Amino acid sequence: MKVLVTGGAGFIGSAVVRHVIRHTDWTVANVDKLTYAGNLESLAEARDSNRHTHFKVDIVDRAAVDAIFESFRPDAVLHLAAESHVDRSIDGAAPFIATNVGGTFTMLEAALSYWRKLDAEARARFRFQHISTDEVFGSLGSDGRFSETTPYAPNSPYSASKAASDHLVRAWHHTHGLPTLTTNCSNNYGPYHFPEKLIPLTIIRALRGQSLPVYGKGENVRDWLHVEDHAEALTLVLCQGTPGETYNVGGDAERRNIDVVRAICAVLDEMLPQSASRPHDRLIEFVTDRPGHDARYAIDAGKIHRELGWQPRHSFEAGLRDTVRWYLDNRAWWERVMSGAYRGERLGLAG
């Protein structure tokens, strides 16, 4: 199979590309404009594979996207390209609207035009899979989980832009018959994660002996999903999912933010017994909460388990240990990343 992956140099996208190259015989066209969070080094051995080609293209550029469709002739699209950081969307929403809404529209239009020209067999085989987030559903109370039928209630500029893109994908399926699939995932973690998100930022700041900022009282709850489990789920949905359907992908690993930070500190205490920062939890600093910070997310992944047989392979405890170890062993990667435009400063204070 020939798969066009958008955002394939980002955190989740690069995990998908690595998974495809390691575990399938598929060929990948990786479309990524390499923003601050895109990094070809994250592709690891896939970068040098003869089954992988990178196109430095912005997905809002219709002519460039059309040219890739015509030259590569994909059997499927995995659409992951997105601006994804809530704090950045609070500081400035324009890039989120441009990429997440406008870029998805461009990809759908290009895919529809391409699909309509295929022969009957290729049309039946083609899939357009859109990767989204649980944040489109809003915030949960102390119980319950998001299902595929949960009403949308996005609360941040980021989640609103992703909700809009989800609705576009649904409309292109129901209006034009484009064979689409949508997945909504919980919070991802794992190797090659750009260090503006909670887990990698906490690890790196702890390694540097810096304060570990925790929003509010740290009681916000997220469901954590290892990025390699997510990549496996996405390729499974692509191969076996029913067009027009959505599938929630979760790690069944709800944790309060403060408990995640303390768990990282405990692992670092164990792995770095000579560190001057031990005990690392003394670095924790509670800071002013994010505006509109959703209280709790939790995914009901029962549908993908029942219908496709998927379940996460990583427990949160084992996955977190592996992730901390990866950052310890790959200091050169994150130091190069941190030497760029982002250095771990607080974002999302606008308003």
N, C-alpha and C positions, 0 to 999 in steps of 0.2 A: 504494500500500500504506500501511496505517496501522500504525505500529510503536510499541510501548511500550518505552521505554528506561529501565531503572533505573540510578541512579548517573550520570545524564547530565550532571551538573555537575562530575564528577570528571575526573581527567586523561585516562584512556582514553575514558570515556563522553562527555566533551565533544568529543573528536576524532571519535567516531562521529557525534554529532549534527551537528557541522560538516560532515562528509563527506556525510551524508544530505541536508542542506539544500543543499549546493553541487552535488552530483552526481546527485541523483535528484529525482523529483517526490513522494516520500513525505511523509506527515504524521507528526509525532513528538509523543508524550506523554512528557515527561521527568519521571520520578519520582525526586526527590532530596531528602533531608531537610536538606541543606546543613550537614554536619558541618564540622569545621575544614578538611578538604581539598576541600570542595565550593565552587565559586565560579562564579556565573552569568556573570561577566565572561569566563570561559574559553570561553563559547559564541560569542564574537565576533558576527558578523552574524546567526547563527542565532537569537540571543536575541530579535531584533526581527522575525523571519520570522512570517508568518501561518500557516505550516505547523508551527510549534513552540509548544507550551504546557508550562509548567513547573508541576508539582504538588509542593508542599512536603509530602511524606508520607514517613513511616518505613515501610519495607517489612515490618516485623514487625506493622504495624497491619492486620489482615485486613479489617476493615470498610472502611477507607479504600481499600485496594487493590481490594477488590470493587467499590467505587463507581466507581473509575477504569475498570476493565474494562467495567462496564455503560454508562458514559457515553461512553467513547472507542471501544469496540468494535474492539480491535486485530486485525489479521491476523497479527501476530507479536510476540514479546517478545524483546528483547535484554537479558539480565540481567547487568549489570556491577556493580551496587551491592555494595560490600564494603569492610570494613576491610582495609588492604593492607600495612601497614608492619611488617616482622618485628620491629624493635626495640621498637615499641609493644606488640606481642603478648607480648614477653618481660616488659615492665613490668606488663602487665595484660591477660589473655586474655579477660576477660568480654565486652567489646564485639565481639570477633572471633567468639565463639561465638554471641552474640545475633544479629548481623547476617548473618554468613556462613553459619551453619547454620540458625538460626531464621528469618532473613529469606528464605533460599532455600526452606525448607519452606513458608513462608506464600505465596510467589510460586507455587510448584508447585501448592499446593492451590487457590489462587484461579484459576490458569490452567486447571487440570483441571475445576473447576466450570463455568467459562465455556465451555471447549471442548466439554463434554458437551452443552451447550444449543444449540450451533450446528447449522445445517443441514448436510447431507452434504457439499456443495461447500465450505463454509467450514471444516468440520472437516478436510477433506483438505488445504486450503491452509494452515492454521494451523501455526506453528512456535514452539517455546520454545527459545531458544538461550542457553546458559549459558557465560559467559566465565570461564575459570580460568587457572591458572599452571603453569609447569613445576616449581615447587617441590614439588608433590605427589609427585614421583617420587624425591625425596631428593637424594643427592649422588653425582656421578660421580667415577671415578678419572681418570687422565690421558688415557684414550681412550674411545671409544664416545659415543653420543648417545641421548637419550630418544626413544622412538617411542611410538605410540599403544598398544602392547602392553606397555610397561614397567610392571612391578609398582609399586604405590604404596608409598612409604616416607617419609612426611613427617617432618621433623625439628624443626620449630618450631611453636609454637602457631598461628601464622598459617597455615602450610602444612597443618597438621592440620585446621584449620577449613575450608580450601578443599577438601581431600580428602573431608571429610565431605559437603560440598555437591555435589561431583561424583558421589558415590555415591547421594545422594538423587535427583539428576536421572536417573541411569541406572535406578534402581528405579522411578521414576514412569513411565518409558518402558516398561520390561519388564513391570511389574505392571498399569498402567492403560492402556497404549497411547498415552500423551501423546506427540505427535511432537516429540521433543527433539533438540537438537544440542549438542555440547560442544566448546569449543576450549581448548587449553592453550598459553599463549604464553610466550616468553622475556622478559627484562627490556626494558621499553619506555623510550624517551627521546624528547625533542622539546619543542615549545613548550607552555607552560601547565602544566608539571610542578611539582607542589607541592614546595617546596624542603626536604624531609626526605630525599629519595633522593640517591644518590651524585652523579649528574651535575649537577642543578641546585644542590645544596648546595655542591659544589665551585666552580661558576661564581660563585655569589653571594659565598661567603666570599673567593674570590680577588679579586673586584671591591672588596671591603671591606678588603683587605689583611690578612685574618685567616688563622690557621693552617688547613691543609687536612688534616683527620684521615683517616688510612688505617688500616683495621683490620689488626692483625697485621703481616705483611710485605707485604701488598697482593697476594698471589699467588692469591687466590680468583678463579676465572674465571667470567664470565657471557657469555651470548650476547645481543647487543644488537639490538633491533628498533625501528625508527622508528615512532612512534605512528600516523602517517598511513598507513604501510604496513599496520599492524595493523587500522586502521579499514576499509581497503579489503578486507582478507582477511575480516573479520567479515561485511560485507555480502554478499560473494561466497558464503560458507558459508551464510548465511541463504537466499539465493536458489537455490543449486545443491547444497547438501549433502544427504546422505541421512539421514533421520530415524533416530535411534538410534546414529549414528556419532559418533566424536570425530576432531578434526583438530588436529594440532600446528602452531603458527605461530611460526616463528623467523626471525631476521635473518641467519643464517649469518655471524655477526660475533663470534666468541669473542675476548674480551680479558681480560687480568688487570686487576684493579682499579687497580693502580699504573700500568699503561700507559694506562688511561683518564684518570686524574688528570693524568699527565704530558702526554698529548695535549691536554687542556683548557688546561693551562698554556702549551703551545707556541702554541696558537691565540690565547690572550689576549696573549702576548708580541708576536705579529704584529699583532693588531688594535689594541693599545693601546701603541704604541711609546714614549709619554711617561709611562707608568705608573710610579709610584714603587715598585711592587711587583715590577717586572721584575728578574731572571727569576722568574716566578711559582712555579716548582718549588721555590724556596728556602722557600716557605711550607709544604711538605709535612711532616707530623708523623705518625709511626707511633704508633698508640695500641693499648691492650689490645684483643684481638680480641673479637668478638661471641660470646657463649656458643652453642656448637653450630653455628658458622658452616660451612655447606656449602661444600665445596672447589670444586666445578665443576658448572655446568649447561651443557648443550648440546642443542639441539633438532634432531631429524631432521624436516624439513618436506617430505619427499619425497611424502607422501600427498596433501597439498593441492596440490602442484605437479603431480603426475601426474593426479589426478582432476579438479581444478578449474582448473588452469592458472595458479595464483597464484605469484608470487615477489616478493620485496621490490624496490622501485624505488630505495631510498636505499642507497648504500654507507655504511659506518660513518663513514668520513673526511668525506664530504660532509655527511652528516646531522649529525655533531657540529659541524662548522663552522657550519651553518645554525642549530643550536640555540644555540651560543654567541652568534652574531649576534643571535638573537631576544632573548636575555636582556639584551644590551647595548642593544637598541632599545626594550625594554619594561620599563625600570626601574620605572616607576610601578606596573605590575601586581605585580611581586614585592615591592616595598617595602610596598604595601598588604597583601599576604599575610603578609609577615614582621612586620608591626606587630600581628598577632593573637596567638593563643595559642601559636604555635610560632615561635621566633626562632633556630633553628639549634643548640640545645643538644644535647648527647649524650643519646641515649635507648638503652634496651635494656641497662642495666647490672644489672638485677635478677638475683639468683641468683649 
